[in-house]
Amino acid sequence: MSVKPSSEEFMSARAFAEWSERQNHRHELLDGVIVAMAAERLIHTKTKLAVANALARAITDAKLPCEAFVDGMAVRVEEGTVFEPDAFVRCGEPLPGDTLLIVDPLIVVEVASPSTQRVDALLKLTRYFRNPAIAHYLIVMPDQQNVVHHRRAGDERIETTICSAGQLRLEPPGMSVEIDALFP
């Protein structure tokens, strides 16, 4: 994650979503400043697709009114901070097709890579949970075949579990995902 040169002016989440729609490369917004996203390794791309597919299957199996998305959508964390998770789940009424900014994801997922692992584990962990809709933040680590599951405990605490096998229970919304299914 590297900061892209920009003006000193603070950019809002809405302005960023509109601006990013016209760009050829992917960016995020951190404290009102545009940040370029790093290139991805093949294992990263394959893993995020596996994650999105596994989440979609779990939603279908549980018959939930939710959708799983793979990257490409901007998630508003707070005013001035917008991330583009590798995958996420949103529940509720379907959004219009022209939606640019997701404000209420329930589950967000980042696939860690050598260049993003520190940002995913520290900065994004603290920032994602500033959005009260987010109940789960998963960091999928393809090189180690581990998933770090951060879960909002409901009383301002975040509980963390490291999983390498078995099922991962995501409550809410009430679904389970096989850890093995998250990896290509």
N, C-alpha and C positions, 0 to 999 in steps of 0.2 A: 504494500500500500504506500504510494508516494503522493505527496501533495502536488497538485497541478497548479501552475502559476495562475492566479486570478486576481481580480480587484480586491481591495480591502473591504468591500461591502459584504455584509452578512447576507447569505442566501437562505431563504425560507425553504421548508420541505416542499411546498407546493411549487414554488418557482423552480426548484431543482428538478422536480419530476417533469415539468414542462420543458426545461432546458435539455435534460438528458434524452428526451424523446428524439431530439434533432441531432444527436451525436453519433459518430461512427464507432466510438469505443465506449467501454463500460466505465462508470464512475460511481462513487458513493459521496455522501455529504457528511462531514464531521464538524460539528460546531460552526456550521455556516460556511465551511470552506470545502471546495470541490477537491476530491481525492481520486486519482486514477487507480484502477484496479490492476493487479498483476496478471500476467499471462498464466494460463493453466497448463499443467502437465496432463498427459493422456489419462493417467490413473485418476486424477481429480475429476475429469469430465465423466469418465465411466462410473465413478463412485457416486457422483451427484445424481446421475440418471438412475442408478440402482436404488438410491435412497428414495427418490421421488416415486419410483415404481412400487417399492415396498410400502411406502406410506399410503399410496393409492389403493393397493390391495387390502391393507389393514382397514382402511375406511370402508371399502366395499364389504369386506367380511363382517364388520361390525354394524353395517347398515346405518352409517352416520350421515347427517346432512352437512358434510364437509367436503373440501376439495384439497388435493395435493398439487403443488406447483413446483416446477423446477425453475432455476434462476431466470432472471430477466425482468422481474417485477421489483419495484422499489417499495421497501417497507419503512414507514415512518416510525422512528424510535422515539423521537421528541422533536420539537420545533428546532430546525437547524441540523438535525442528524437523520440521515436516511441511509440504510444499508440495503444491499442486494444479496440476501441469503442464497445459498446454493439450492435450498429447497425450503418449503414451508407448507403448513396446513392452516387453512382458514375454514371456520364453520359458520353456518348461518345461511341467510338468503344469498343466492348467487349475485355477484356484482355485475354491473353493466360491462359490456365488451370494451368500452373506451376508458376503463379505469386505469389510471397511471400510478396511483399511490395506495398501497395497502396500509390501513391503520389498525387492523384488528386481527393479526395472525395469532393463532393459539400455540403453534409449534414452529420454531425456526431452526434451521440446520445449516451449519457451516462444515464443509469438508476441509480439514486442515491440510496444509502443504508446508514444505520447509519455509517458504517465504511469508506465510500468513499465520503460522501456528501461534506465535506470541500475541498477535493482534486478536485472533479468535479466542484465545484462552483468557486474556486479560481485559483489553479494552472493550471488545464486543460483549463479553460476559456482563460487565457492569452496565453497559449501555442498553443492551436488549431488554433487560428487566426494568428499565425506566418506563417502558410501554406496559401499562397495567393489563393489557389483553394477553400478553405472552406468558404462558404457563410453563413451557418447556423450551430449553435451548440445548440442542444436541451438537456436539463437536465430534464428527466422524473422522477417525484417524486411519486412513487406508494403509499406511506403511506399517502400523502396529496391529491392525485389525481390531481396534478398540473403539468404543463409543463412550464419550464422556457426557453423561446426562445431568444437566442442571435443571432442577425443578423448583418452581415457586412453592414454598411450603404454606403460604397463606398468612403468615404472621411476620412479614418482612424478612423471613429467612429464605435462603436458597440452599437446597439440599443437592449434593453432588454424589453420583454413583458412576463408577467406571465398569463398563460391561464388555465382555469379550465373547460371550456365548449365551444361548438361551433366548428368552423372550424379554423384551423391554415393554413394560406396561406404561401407557400414557393416559393418565387420568387427571383432569379431563383430556380428551373428550370421551374416553372409554374404549380404547383399542390397544391391541398388542402387536408388536412388530418383532419378527425374528431377527436377531442380530446378524446372523449369516446373510440374510437377504439384503442388508445394507451395503454389501461389498460385491464387486463384480466377480 
